Amino acid sequence: MKTYLTIAFFLLLTPLAMMAQKDRNTAEYKLAAIGFYNLENLFDTIDSPTTNDADFLPNGRLLWNTEKYISKQANMAKVISQLATELTPDGVALLGVAEVENRKVLEDLVAQPELKDRNYQIIHFDSPDERGIDAGLLYQPKYFAFSGAKAFPVSLKDPKTGEEDFTRDILYATGTIDGEQIHVMVGHWPSRRGGESGSAWARAAAAAVCRHIVDSLQSVDPNAKILVMGDLNDDPNNKSVSTVLRARGKTDKMKDGDLYNPMYDLFKEGSGTLAYRDAWNLFDQIIVSEGLVSKKVGGWQLYSTKVFRQPWLLQTEGAFRGYPFRTFVGDIFINGYSDHLPVYLFFLKKK
């Protein structure tokens, strides 16, 4: 099942209406693009008493002011506006995001000149995260007919100390694309603070919440079309992803209820979305259910997987040359984009 659909040519595509061309089998296809991007500390400049935003204030450690905020927003919009445009001029129909302070920063983002015409709508819930950051989902209503959303909390209790902690909720949303119901989870799983092994239990807890949602959906419809996306703070081969979430790297290894991780091969090839100590990790992932990779199920099917890696998104000098070009290095504002690269998937459907 390495190849599910074959395209004999490259076309200019719109997200849900491929131009009237035919392949060797005379079948016509529609296309949709879905992505995820960690926006790296997209904070406003206003003091919020319920948010840990002290560093991101005009008098805070980072001297975060209106000028820097406007530049950050423009940089984020530049990146998002170009995602998936090699096949569709409208870009991604759905975009999961992480590290946003509140709904207002997303409202400012979708109003940017490079994104305004796409009319992105916002799904967002405030999380109890100690850093004051949330996940969100942007969607184009001309392609995604939104029908409902819910925030699922992730309870953290250190197995050694019993200490409780707070992290980002899992955002769940559902709707239809071209009449087919799509379920989406967006998460930002707990970090590796304290070391990878010492914090693995926390990411396993977040994975378990996602797995529970998947199980619930599949109990109603075994062929449900589900996407689990986010900054997982683990690679595709780590236990939280491969064992707890049951996201397999090969379709022929999948058993009933398993998910498929199309990022696995990219990771094995050395591709990544963030760099640390001169090594790349692929923490930013979009994982799909069997319903999106099974020819028997039909409808929307996974076509290709991309990491958006452009030269201008990487630092060109200094100690972090070749790393993602981020907003700050330490306390120094360098006016970059994010410390993560975005990812996206293309899906095809026979007309």
ZAMARGU-4260 file (C-alpha; in steps of 0.2 Angstrom, whole numbers, plus 5000, padded with zeros to 4 digits):
<rodrens>
0) 5000/5000/5000 | 5015/5012/4997 | 5005/5021/4983 | 4987/5023/4984 | 4983/5035/4970
5) 4994/5038/4954 | 4995/5055/4945 | 5003/5054/4928 | 5006/5073/4927 | 5007/5089/4938
10) 4993/5101/4937 | 4988/5118/4945 | 4974/5113/4957 | 4961/5121/4968 | 4958/5114/4985
15) 4942/5105/4981 | 4941/5106/4962 | 4955/5100/4951 | 4955/5107/4934 | 4946/5096/4921
20) 4961/5085/4916 | 4961/5066/4916 | 4975/5053/4920 | 4978/5037/4910 | 4964/5029/4919
25) 4952/5043/4914 | 4948/5047/4933 | 4947/5065/4939 | 4952/5070/4956 | 4949/5084/4969
30) 4962/5090/4980 | 4963/5096/4998 | 4978/5102/5008 | 4979/5102/5027 | 4994/5108/5038
35) 5001/5112/5055 | 5013/5126/5061 | 5020/5130/5078 | 5020/5149/5078 | 5033/5150/5092
40) 5026/5162/5105 | 5013/5172/5096 | 5009/5184/5110 | 5001/5201/5110 | 5008/5216/5120
45) 4994/5217/5132 | 4996/5211/5150 | 4984/5198/5154 | 4982/5193/5172 | 4977/5175/5168
50) 4992/5172/5156 | 5010/5170/5160 | 5015/5184/5148 | 5027/5194/5158 | 5041/5192/5146
55) 5030/5197/5131 | 5026/5215/5137 | 5034/5232/5132 | 5043/5232/5149 | 5046/5213/5150
60) 5062/5204/5148 | 5061/5203/5129 | 5055/5221/5127 | 5040/5215/5116 | 5032/5230/5108
65) 5020/5234/5095 | 5033/5235/5081 | 5040/5218/5085 | 5022/5211/5086 | 5017/5218/5069
70) 5033/5211/5061 | 5030/5194/5069 | 5012/5193/5062 | 5018/5198/5045 | 5031/5185/5045
75) 5019/5171/5051 | 5007/5176/5037 | 5020/5176/5024 | 5024/5158/5028 | 5006/5152/5030
80) 5001/5160/5013 | 5014/5150/5004 | 5010/5133/5011 | 5004/5120/4998 | 5003/5133/4984
85) 5014/5122/4973 | 4998/5113/4970 | 4984/5125/4975 | 4984/5144/4975 | 4972/5144/4990
90) 4984/5135/5001 | 4979/5124/5016 | 4961/5122/5019 | 4964/5118/5037 | 4979/5123/5048
95) 4982/5118/5065 | 4993/5130/5075 | 5002/5130/5092 | 5010/5142/5104 | 4997/5156/5103
100) 4992/5167/5118 | 4974/5169/5114 | 4960/5171/5101 | 4965/5189/5098 | 4982/5185/5091
105) 4974/5173/5078 | 4961/5186/5073 | 4976/5198/5070 | 4984/5184/5060 | 4970/5180/5048
110) 4967/5198/5045 | 4985/5200/5038 | 4985/5206/5020 | 4993/5190/5013 | 4979/5179/5022
115) 4964/5191/5022 | 4956/5185/5006 | 4956/5167/5011 | 4943/5171/5025 | 4951/5159/5038
120) 4939/5156/5053 | 4946/5152/5070 | 4943/5138/5082 | 4952/5141/5099 | 4950/5137/5117
125) 4960/5144/5132 | 4971/5131/5140 | 4977/5130/5158 | 4995/5129/5152 | 5008/5137/5164
130) 5016/5146/5149 | 5000/5154/5144 | 5000/5146/5126 | 4986/5137/5117 | 4983/5127/5101
135) 4971/5132/5088 | 4963/5128/5071 | 4961/5139/5056 | 4949/5134/5042 | 4943/5141/5025
140) 4924/5139/5026 | 4923/5138/5007 | 4931/5121/5009 | 4928/5115/5027 | 4910/5115/5034
145) 4913/5116/5052 | 4900/5107/5064 | 4908/5107/5081 | 4923/5108/5093 | 4928/5103/5110
150) 4943/5105/5121 | 4950/5089/5130 | 4961/5092/5145 | 4977/5082/5148 | 4979/5078/5166
155) 4997/5077/5172 | 5003/5069/5188 | 5021/5065/5190 | 5022/5046/5193 | 5037/5048/5205
160) 5032/5064/5215 | 5013/5064/5213 | 5015/5082/5208 | 5001/5089/5197 | 5005/5100/5182
165) 4995/5109/5168 | 4998/5108/5150 | 4989/5112/5133 | 4972/5105/5130 | 4969/5094/5115
170) 4958/5103/5103 | 4945/5092/5093 | 4935/5099/5079 | 4924/5090/5066 | 4916/5096/5050
175) 4915/5090/5031 | 4926/5093/5016 | 4916/5090/5000 | 4903/5081/5010 | 4914/5069/5019
180) 4916/5070/5038 | 4933/5074/5044 | 4939/5073/5062 | 4954/5084/5068 | 4964/5084/5084
185) 4977/5098/5087 | 4989/5096/5101 | 5005/5103/5108 | 5011/5089/5119 | 5022/5092/5135
190) 5040/5097/5132 | 5055/5087/5136 | 5060/5099/5151 | 5069/5088/5163 | 5075/5076/5149
195) 5067/5065/5136 | 5066/5050/5147 | 5061/5059/5163 | 5047/5068/5154 | 5041/5054/5143
200) 5026/5050/5154 | 5019/5067/5151 | 5019/5065/5132 | 5012/5048/5135 | 4997/5056/5144
205) 4993/5067/5130 | 4995/5053/5117 | 4982/5043/5128 | 4970/5057/5127 | 4971/5057/5108
210) 4970/5038/5107 | 4954/5039/5118 | 4946/5051/5106 | 4951/5040/5091 | 4944/5024/5099
215) 4928/5033/5103 | 4926/5039/5085 | 4931/5022/5078 | 4919/5013/5089 | 4905/5022/5080
220) 4913/5022/5062 | 4928/5010/5060 | 4932/5019/5044 | 4931/5037/5052 | 4943/5049/5043
225) 4954/5056/5058 | 4969/5067/5058 | 4980/5069/5074 | 4992/5084/5072 | 5003/5095/5082
230) 5020/5098/5090 | 5021/5081/5099 | 5038/5085/5106 | 5043/5067/5101 | 5048/5059/5085
235) 5038/5047/5075 | 5048/5032/5083 | 5046/5037/5101 | 5034/5027/5113 | 5021/5041/5115
240) 5018/5041/5096 | 5022/5023/5090 | 5015/5013/5105 | 5002/5024/5115 | 4995/5033/5100
245) 4998/5017/5089 | 5004/5027/5074 | 5013/5015/5063 | 5026/5020/5050 | 5021/5007/5037
250) 5003/5004/5031 | 5007/4985/5030 | 5011/4985/5048 | 4994/4992/5053 | 4981/4982/5063
255) 4963/4986/5066 | 4962/5004/5074 | 4980/5008/5071 | 4984/5025/5064 | 4997/5029/5050
260) 5011/5041/5052 | 5016/5048/5035 | 5030/5057/5044 | 5040/5042/5048 | 5049/5039/5032
265) 5054/5058/5031 | 5061/5056/5049 | 5071/5040/5044 | 5078/5050/5029 | 5084/5063/5041
270) 5071/5077/5038 | 5066/5087/5053 | 5056/5102/5058 | 5067/5109/5072 | 5085/5108/5077
275) 5093/5105/5094 | 5112/5103/5097 | 5116/5101/5079 | 5103/5087/5076 | 5086/5087/5068
280) 5070/5081/5076 | 5053/5079/5068 | 5041/5084/5082 | 5028/5092/5070 | 5017/5078/5063
285) 5001/5075/5055 | 4995/5057/5058 | 4980/5049/5049 | 4968/5035/5052 | 4966/5020/5040
290) 4951/5028/5032 | 4962/5041/5024 | 4974/5028/5017 | 4963/5013/5012 | 4957/5011/4994
295) 4943/5000/5001 | 4936/5015/5010 | 4938/5027/4996 | 4934/5046/4996 | 4948/5057/5003
300) 4965/5048/5002 | 4982/5053/5007 | 4993/5058/4992 | 5009/5066/4999 | 5018/5073/5014
305) 5028/5089/5015 | 5040/5098/5027 | 5040/5117/5021 | 5059/5120/5021 | 5063/5135/5012
310) 5081/5144/5012 | 5073/5160/5019 | 5066/5150/5034 | 5084/5145/5039 | 5097/5155/5048
315) 5112/5159/5036 | 5125/5164/5049 | 5131/5163/5067 | 5131/5148/5079 | 5114/5143/5073
320) 5117/5143/5055 | 5106/5131/5046 | 5093/5130/5060 | 5076/5137/5058 | 5076/5156/5058
325) 5067/5160/5074 | 5060/5176/5082 | 5073/5177/5096 | 5090/5170/5100 | 5091/5171/5119
330) 5085/5189/5122 | 5090/5196/5106 | 5076/5200/5093 | 5082/5193/5076 | 5065/5196/5067
335) 5064/5178/5060 | 5049/5166/5059 | 5048/5151/5071 | 5060/5138/5078 | 5049/5125/5069
340) 5046/5122/5051 | 5028/5119/5046 | 5021/5103/5038 | 5007/5099/5027 | 4998/5084/5018
345) 4989/5083/5001 | 4973/5072/5000 | 4965/5067/4983 | 4948/5061/4980 | 4940/5054/4964
350) 4927/5065/4957
</rodrens>
